[in-house]
Amino acid sequence: MKQWGLAFVAGFVSTLLFHQGVLHLLHVAGVFPRPAWNMAAVPPFGVPAVLSLAFWGGVWGPVLWALVRKYRGGPRWLWGAIWGALLPSLVALLVVMPLKGMPMAGGFDPKLILGALLLNGAWGLGVVGLMRLYGQR
């Protein structure tokens, strides 16, 4: 049970450090219009957007860990990046966006899709790295 709690924490922290860190770099470079660490309140509880995002990163953490924990070394890192990029991105682009009244995949904007894959791939690498740091080999 401990590893799943750690995977939640890894997903939460990875969102704040890796996902948002890459977003910050992309924003500073002028590639992505939205800045990182958005503190605007979001419904229904009025928590900062970045904490809401980090919570969902935490929810995804055990999912990713379940998929990659059987691998060792390089393959774990590779699959962490791949599954991290694909799964949350597909759900966000194809399910969450339409539920929020936005066009599916942002109207299939390649920049938005590539950005999601890059940010979530960094998140996946962060989860793998943090789980290693937490002693989960």
VOGU-667190 format. One record per atom (N, C-alpha, C, O): x, y negated, z; atom name. Coordinates in steps of 0.05 Angstrom, whole numbers, m for minus. Layout:
xx yy zz atom
X Y Z CA
...
//
This chain:
xx yy zz atom
17 24 0 N
0 0 0 CA
17 m25 0 C
10 m46 m12 O
40 m24 13 N
58 m47 15 CA
67 m57 m13 C
68 m81 m17 O
73 m38 m31 N
82 m47 m57 CA
61 m63 m73 C
68 m80 m88 O
36 m57 m68 N
15 m71 m83 CA
11 m99 m71 C
6 m118 m86 O
14 m102 m45 N
14 m129 m34 CA
38 m145 m43 C
35 m169 m49 O
61 m132 m44 N
85 m146 m55 CA
81 m153 m84 C
91 m174 m93 O
68 m136 m99 N
63 m142 m128 CA
44 m166 m130 C
48 m183 m149 O
25 m169 m112 N
8 m193 m113 CA
25 m218 m107 C
23 m238 m122 O
41 m216 m86 N
59 m239 m79 CA
78 m245 m103 C
82 m269 m109 O
89 m224 m115 N
107 m229 m138 CA
92 m243 m161 C
103 m261 m173 O
68 m234 m167 N
52 m247 m188 CA
46 m276 m181 C
47 m294 m199 O
39 m282 m156 N
33 m309 m147 CA
58 m327 m149 C
57 m348 m161 O
80 m317 m138 N
105 m333 m138 CA
116 m336 m166 C
125 m358 m174 O
114 m315 m182 N
124 m316 m210 CA
108 m337 m226 C
120 m350 m243 O
83 m340 m220 N
67 m361 m234 CA
79 m389 m228 C
82 m405 m245 O
84 m393 m202 N
94 m420 m193 CA
122 m425 m203 C
129 m448 m210 O
139 m405 m204 N
167 m409 m212 CA
172 m405 m242 C
183 m423 m255 O
165 m382 m252 N
172 m375 m280 CA
152 m386 m300 C
160 m399 m319 O
127 m380 m297 N
106 m389 m316 CA
107 m420 m317 C
108 m432 m339 O
105 m432 m293 N
104 m461 m293 CA
131 m474 m299 C
132 m496 m310 O
153 m460 m292 N
179 m470 m300 CA
183 m471 m330 C
194 m491 m340 O
175 m451 m344 N
177 m451 m373 CA
158 m472 m384 C
165 m486 m403 O
134 m475 m373 N
115 m495 m382 CA
128 m523 m378 C
125 m540 m396 O
141 m527 m356 N
154 m553 m352 CA
175 m558 m373 C
177 m580 m384 O
192 m538 m379 N
212 m542 m400 CA
200 m548 m427 C
210 m565 m441 O
178 m534 m434 N
165 m539 m459 CA
152 m567 m460 C
153 m580 m480 O
142 m575 m437 N
130 m602 m436 CA
151 m624 m439 C
147 m643 m454 O
173 m621 m424 N
195 m640 m426 CA
206 m642 m454 C
214 m663 m464 O
207 m618 m468 N
217 m618 m495 CA
197 m629 m515 C
203 m631 m539 O
172 m635 m506 N
152 m646 m524 CA
137 m624 m540 C
123 m631 m559 O
140 m599 m533 N
128 m577 m548 CA
100 m572 m538 C
82 m565 m553 O
95 m576 m512 N
69 m570 m500 CA
58 m595 m487 C
73 m608 m471 O
33 m603 m493 N
23 m629 m483 CA
17 m629 m453 C
18 m650 m440 O
10 m606 m442 N
2 m605 m414 CA
25 m602 m395 C
42 m584 m399 O
27 m618 m374 N
49 m616 m355 CA
45 m592 m336 C
23 m582 m333 O
67 m583 m324 N
66 m561 m305 CA
56 m570 m278 C
54 m594 m273 O
51 m551 m261 N
43 m555 m233 CA
20 m576 m231 C
22 m595 m216 O
m2 m570 m246 N
m25 m587 m246 CA
m39 m586 m219 C
m48 m565 m210 O
m41 m609 m206 N
m54 m610 m179 CA
m83 m619 m180 C
m95 m624 m159 O
m94 m622 m204 N
m123 m630 m206 CA
m140 m608 m194 C
m135 m584 m198 O
m161 m617 m180 N
m179 m598 m167 CA
m196 m584 m188 C
m205 m596 m208 O
m200 m558 m183 N
m217 m542 m202 CA
m240 m529 m186 C
m237 m521 m163 O
m264 m527 m198 N
m286 m515 m185 CA
m282 m485 m182 C
m265 m474 m197 O
m295 m471 m166 N
m317 m481 m148 CA
m307 m491 m121 C
m323 m503 m107 O
m282 m486 m114 N
m272 m492 m87 CA
m255 m518 m86 C
m248 m527 m64 O
m249 m530 m108 N
m234 m554 m109 CA
m204 m551 m102 C
m191 m570 m94 O
m194 m527 m106 N
m165 m522 m102 CA
m150 m533 m126 C
m160 m535 m148 O
m124 m539 m122 N
m108 m549 m144 CA
m107 m527 m166 C
m105 m503 m161 O
m107 m536 m191 N
m107 m518 m214 CA
m84 m498 m213 C
m87 m475 m220 O
m60 m508 m205 N
m37 m491 m204 CA
m40 m468 m184 C
m30 m446 m188 O
m53 m474 m161 N
m58 m453 m142 CA
m79 m432 m151 C
m77 m409 m146 O
m99 m442 m165 N
m118 m424 m177 CA
m105 m406 m198 C
m109 m381 m198 O
m88 m417 m214 N
m72 m402 m234 CA
m54 m382 m220 C
m52 m359 m228 O
m41 m390 m198 N
m23 m373 m184 CA
m39 m350 m171 C
m29 m327 m170 O
m63 m355 m161 N
m79 m334 m150 CA
m84 m312 m171 C
m82 m289 m166 O
m92 m321 m195 N
m97 m302 m216 CA
m72 m288 m225 C
m72 m264 m233 O
m49 m302 m224 N
m23 m289 m229 CA
m19 m267 m208 C
m8 m246 m215 O
m27 m273 m183 N
m25 m252 m162 CA
m43 m228 m168 C
m35 m206 m162 O
m66 m233 m178 N
m85 m211 m184 CA
m73 m194 m207 C
m75 m169 m206 O
m60 m207 m226 N
m47 m192 m248 CA
m22 m177 m240 C
m14 m158 m252 O
m9 m187 m218 N
16 m175 m209 CA
15 m145 m205 C
32 m130 m217 O
m4 m134 m190 N
m6 m105 m186 CA
m12 m90 m212 C
m4 m67 m216 O
m27 m103 m230 N
m33 m90 m256 CA
m7 m87 m272 C
m2 m65 m282 O
8 m108 m273 N
34 m106 m287 CA
52 m86 m274 C
65 m69 m287 O
54 m86 m247 N
71 m68 m233 CA
63 m39 m238 C
81 m22 m241 O
37 m34 m239 N
28 m6 m244 CA
38 3 m271 C
43 27 m275 O
40 m15 m291 N
49 m7 m317 CA
79 m4 m320 C
88 11 m337 O
95 m19 m304 N
124 m19 m309 CA
140 m5 m287 C
164 0 m291 O
128 2 m264 N
144 13 m242 CA
157 40 m248 C
177 47 m236 O
146 55 m267 N
158 81 m274 CA
184 79 m290 C
199 98 m291 O
189 55 m302 N
213 51 m317 CA
236 42 m299 C
231 32 m277 O
260 45 m308 N
284 36 m294 CA
301 19 m312 C
301 23 m337 O
316 0 m301 N
335 m16 m316 CA
322 m33 m338 C
301 m45 m334 O
336 m33 m360 N
327 m50 m383 CA
299 m45 m392 C
284 m64 m398 O
290 m20 m394 N
263 m15 m403 CA
242 m28 m385 C
221 m37 m394 O
247 m29 m359 N
228 m42 m340 CA
226 m71 m347 C
204 m83 m348 O
249 m84 m351 N
249 m113 m358 CA
235 m118 m384 C
219 m136 m387 O
241 m101 m404 N
228 m104 m431 CA
198 m101 m429 C
183 m117 m439 O
189 m79 m416 N
160 m75 m414 CA
147 m96 m396 C
124 m103 m400 O
161 m106 m376 N
151 m128 m360 CA
145 m152 m377 C
124 m165 m374 O
164 m159 m395 N
160 m182 m412 CA
137 m176 m433 C
121 m194 m438 O
137 m152 m444 N
117 m146 m464 CA
89 m145 m452 C
71 m160 m462 O
85 m129 m431 N
58 m127 m419 CA
50 m154 m406 C
27 m162 m407 O
70 m167 m394 N
65 m194 m382 CA
55 m214 m403 C
37 m230 m398 O
67 m213 m427 N
59 m231 m448 CA
32 m224 m459 C
15 m241 m464 O
27 m198 m464 N
3 m190 m478 CA
m23 m190 m461 C
m42 m202 m469 O
m22 m176 m439 N
m48 m172 m424 CA
m61 m197 m414 C
m84 m203 m421 O
m47 m213 m398 N
m60 m238 m389 CA
m67 m257 m412 C
m87 m271 m411 O
m50 m257 m432 N
m55 m275 m455 CA
m80 m267 m470 C
m97 m284 m476 O
m83 m241 m475 N
m107 m232 m489 CA
m132 m237 m474 C
m152 m246 m485 O
m132 m233 m448 N
m155 m238 m431 CA
m161 m268 m431 C
m184 m276 m434 O
m141 m284 m427 N
m145 m313 m426 CA
m156 m324 m453 C
m175 m339 m454 O
m144 m315 m475 N
m151 m325 m501 CA
m178 m315 m512 C
m193 m330 m524 O
m183 m289 m506 N
m207 m277 m518 CA
m231 m275 m500 C
m253 m270 m509 O
m226 m278 m473 N
m249 m275 m454 CA
m253 m301 m439 C
m275 m312 m439 O
m232 m310 m425 N
m235 m334 m408 CA
m242 m359 m423 C
m260 m374 m415 O
m228 m364 m445 N
m233 m388 m460 CA
m262 m390 m469 C
m275 m410 m465 O
m273 m369 m482 N
m301 m370 m489 CA
m320 m373 m465 C
m341 m386 m467 O
m313 m360 m443 N
m330 m363 m419 CA
m331 m391 m409 C
m351 m400 m397 O
m310 m406 m414 N
m308 m434 m405 CA
m318 m453 m427 C
m315 m478 m425 O
m330 m442 m448 N
m342 m459 m469 CA
m322 m469 m490 C
m328 m487 m505 O
m298 m457 m490 N
m277 m465 m509 CA
m277 m445 m532 C
m287 m423 m529 O
m267 m454 m555 N
m265 m434 m577 CA
m247 m411 m570 C
m226 m415 m557 O
m254 m388 m580 N
m237 m364 m575 CA
m209 m370 m585 C
m204 m379 m608 O
m189 m364 m568 N
m161 m368 m574 CA
m155 m396 m584 C
m137 m401 m600 O
m170 m415 m574 N
m166 m443 m582 CA
m169 m447 m612 C
m155 m463 m624 O
m188 m432 m623 N
m192 m434 m652 CA
m169 m420 m667 C
m163 m426 m690 O
m157 m401 m654 N
m134 m385 m664 CA
m111 m404 m672 C
m98 m400 m693 O
m106 m423 m655 N
m84 m442 m659 CA
m58 m427 m653 C
m54 m418 m631 O
m40 m424 m673 N
m16 m409 m669 CA
2 m420 m646 C
15 m405 m632 O
2 m446 m644 N
18 m459 m623 CA
8 m451 m595 C
24 m445 m577 O
m18 m450 m592 N
m30 m443 m566 CA
m25 m413 m560 C
m18 m406 m538 O
m28 m396 m580 N
m24 m367 m577 CA
5 m362 m570 C
11 m346 m552 O
23 m373 m585 N
52 m369 m580 CA
60 m380 m552 C
75 m367 m538 O
48 m403 m545 N
53 m414 m518 CA
44 m395 m496 C
58 m391 m477 O
20 m384 m499 N
10 m365 m479 CA
28 m341 m477 C
34 m332 m455 O
36 m330 m500 N
53 m306 m499 CA
80 m312 m486 C
91 m296 m471 O
91 m335 m492 N
117 m343 m480 CA
115 m347 m450 C
131 m337 m435 O
95 m363 m442 N
91 m368 m413 CA
86 m343 m397 C
97 m338 m376 O
68 m326 m408 N
62 m301 m394 CA
84 m280 m395 C
86 m264 m377 O
99 m281 m417 N
123 m263 m418 CA
143 m271 m396 C
155 m254 m384 O
147 m297 m393 N
165 m307 m371 CA
154 m298 m344 C
169 m290 m326 O
128 m300 m341 N
115 m292 m316 CA
120 m262 m311 C
127 m254 m289 O
118 m245 m332 N
123 m216 m329 CA
151 m211 m321 C
156 m193 m304 O
170 m225 m333 N
198 m221 m325 CA
202 m230 m296 C
217 m217 m281 O
188 m251 m288 N
190 m260 m260 CA
179 m239 m241 C
191 m235 m219 O
157 m227 m248 N
145 m206 m230 CA
165 m183 m227 C
170 m174 m204 O
177 m174 m248 N
197 m152 m247 CA
220 m160 m230 C
229 m145 m212 O
231 m184 m234 N
253 m193 m218 CA
247 m196 m189 C
263 m189 m172 O
223 m207 m183 N
216 m210 m155 CA
211 m184 m141 C
218 m180 m118 O
199 m165 m155 N
195 m138 m144 CA
222 m125 m138 C
225 m111 m118 O
241 m130 m155 N
268 m120 m149 CA
280 m133 m125 C
291 m120 m107 O
277 m159 m123 N
286 m175 m100 CA
273 m165 m75 C
285 m165 m53 O
247 m158 m76 N
233 m148 m53 CA
240 m119 m46 C
229 m108 m27 O
258 m107 m61 N
268 m80 m55 CA
252 m58 m68 C
254 m35 m60 O
235 m65 m87 N
219 m45 m101 CA
233 m36 m126 C
231 m48 m147 O
247 m14 m123 N
263 m4 m145 CA
248 17 m159 C
258 29 m179 O
//
